[in-house]
């Protein structure tokens, strides 16, 4: 599907992308929590997942964006809790 098929505004596209990002973020963290509770995800694997999720946020052009910085901070905090509360 393209923007023309739905005739979306730039704001609607941005909002849709943000909603999809939050859904993916929540899904990955929820899965990580379940795997950790079942002892199927180690500390090293959890830290690796955090690193993979952080890379796009740390890229030039993203790292200076205050919204991205907030997302990175939240990601860091959630993964720290995930590792600490096994």
SULTAZI-V423961 format. One record per backbone hydrogen bond with DSSP energy under -0.5 kcal/mol. NH is the residue of the N-H (numbers start at 1). CO is the residue of the C=O. E is the energy in kcal/mol with one decimal. If there is no record, write none. Layout:
# SULTAZI-V423961
NH_CO_E, NH_CO_E
This chain:
# SULTAZI-V423961
6_2_-1.0, 6_3_-0.6, 7_3_-1.8, 8_3_-1.1, 13_9_-2.3, 14_10_-2.3, 15_11_-2.6, 16_12_-2.4, 17_13_-2.5, 18_14_-2.5, 19_15_-2.3, 20_16_-2.4, 21_17_-2.4, 22_18_-2.4, 23_19_-2.3, 24_20_-2.5, 25_21_-2.7, 26_22_-2.9, 27_23_-2.4, 28_24_-2.6, 29_25_-2.3, 30_26_-2.6, 31_27_-2.3, 32_28_-2.4, 33_29_-2.3, 34_30_-2.1, 35_31_-2.8, 36_32_-2.6, 37_33_-2.4, 38_34_-1.6, 39_36_-1.8, 40_35_-3.4, 41_35_-0.6, 46_42_-2.4, 47_43_-2.7, 48_44_-2.2, 49_45_-2.2, 50_46_-2.2, 51_47_-2.4, 52_48_-2.4, 53_49_-2.4, 54_50_-1.8, 55_51_-1.8, 56_52_-0.6, 57_54_-0.8, 58_54_-1.3, 58_55_-0.9, 59_55_-0.6, 59_56_-0.6, 62_59_-2.3, 63_59_-2.2, 65_62_-1.7, 69_65_-2.6, 70_66_-2.1, 71_67_-2.1, 72_68_-2.7, 73_69_-2.4, 74_70_-2.5, 75_71_-2.6, 76_72_-2.7, 77_73_-2.4, 78_74_-2.7, 79_75_-2.4, 80_76_-2.1, 81_77_-2.2, 82_78_-2.1, 83_79_-2.1, 84_80_-2.4, 85_81_-2.4, 86_84_-0.7
